[in-house]
């Protein structure tokens, strides 16, 4: 028995997601399908499209009176200016649906179709990942990364911890302001080697990037895709409860930084303390190549220019997402343009350039598959129509609680909902029209619900397989169990802080 345990290795990201997919499929046979009616503003005709639970559509005047009629406590102006752009659930309209459950053959077909459909629906993200992989392959071939890392290592000698502080803080700032999340996938190829060259393991790089994004989006302050749309849908200003969210952002970011540095310094002084010590040689070979600090290429003008252009792509990407509302099609076009520029200045022959680009893209093919599989899980839940049922059950169970208990339970409710509905904007427009009025019933401010939603779904994003974590781990070749072992004490600390602050918000 001992020998068997020793031989056991934790499943890969692909297997984990397939197991989640299978579990969700089984769940759909036990949880009844159901739906809330919804309404969506039509900007061209200036009216509302009302969709009944059975799918029947009707129109209603685009007026505040219509919103009042359907008990949607949201200002009409928020629909007209696009702040609320998704279908909004109508309270007290939940209906069970007599949906046909597929037989064994149908279930197998659904199981096999979901990843394919997931691939189709995430092709924009996957395209970006493959282009990025190609660029990284080319830059690696020229030796620009190795030369740049050697130069940076010399500059940061004795001050390596500042890498963690700077990266985590900047990404957290992006997360809290405009929802920097999927875009962080682009940072791993360039930052992981830098962290490893500084004497840390790959897990430290994941922590700095992924925890920064997670705590930033969890403690959203002005993020239009979470707290703004949630507040608008709940019928309050997004500035309500802002002070407490700022406290969570500052304290949460500091806790994440301290936690990561504590682990990083332990690994730096004793590499055997690394949770991924058994992968040390493999990861160093993959990310650092066979380069020796004393044998790295000269950091000449060509290599500096390539890294500047590469880094400029990320600056433009962040600005484009924030200011121009770029999606992945625009981001992919940007990095394709960078590919063409690098083709002229890399010094590689046409044949070598194409070969390295294809090889680099193929290295991230596994990440693309993880993204497709994760989307497949969401597709299964959407097809089974169980998300609304879950929301109905949970909302019914919390309507008669006292203020502090209510706020705490709501935090855990949104943790659960965050697994089934990983989209922040999707969860906001589905849950807020139903959950926000419950705050009035128990006598607390509606911003308490916003905080519970923000922090509950946010803390779930640290580990939820249907989110970005498995794709991020796949980028760095680290298994899910190692991440869980690293992050669960931090989640307990952040979770306790969230419960305390939500409890405080009841009395503010």
SULBELTA-V930860 format. One record per pair of residues at least 12 apart in sequence whose C-alpha atoms are under 6 Angstrom apart, sorted by the first residue. I is the first residue (numbers start at 1). J is the second residue. Records with the same first field share a line. If there is no record, write none. Layout:
I=J / J
This chain:
13=470
21=377
33=97 / 385 / 386
34=95 / 96 / 97 / 385 / 388 / 389
35=53 / 94 / 95 / 388
36=53 / 89 / 93 / 94
37=51 / 52 / 53 / 89 / 90 / 93
38=50 / 51 / 87 / 88 / 89 / 90
39=87 / 88
40=87
46=62
47=60 / 61 / 62
48=60 / 62
64=76
73=235
74=233 / 235
84=229
88=429
89=430
91=433 / 434
114=376
115=372 / 373 / 376
118=372 / 375 / 376
119=372
124=328 / 329
125=328
126=368
128=332
130=361
133=360 / 361 / 364
134=357 / 358 / 360 / 361
137=356 / 357 / 360
138=356 / 357
144=303
147=296 / 297 / 299
149=194
153=198
164=208
168=208 / 209 / 212
171=212 / 213
172=212 / 213 / 216
175=213 / 216 / 217
176=216 / 217 / 220 / 221 / 223
177=222 / 223
178=223
179=217 / 223
181=213
192=205
193=287
199=268
200=264 / 268
218=454 / 455 / 458
219=245 / 248 / 249
225=425
226=424 / 425
230=428
234=432 / 433 / 436
240=447
241=447
367=471 / 474
370=471
374=466
399=438
404=503
408=499
410=452
411=452 / 456
414=453 / 456 / 457
415=456 / 457 / 460
418=457
419=464
444=506
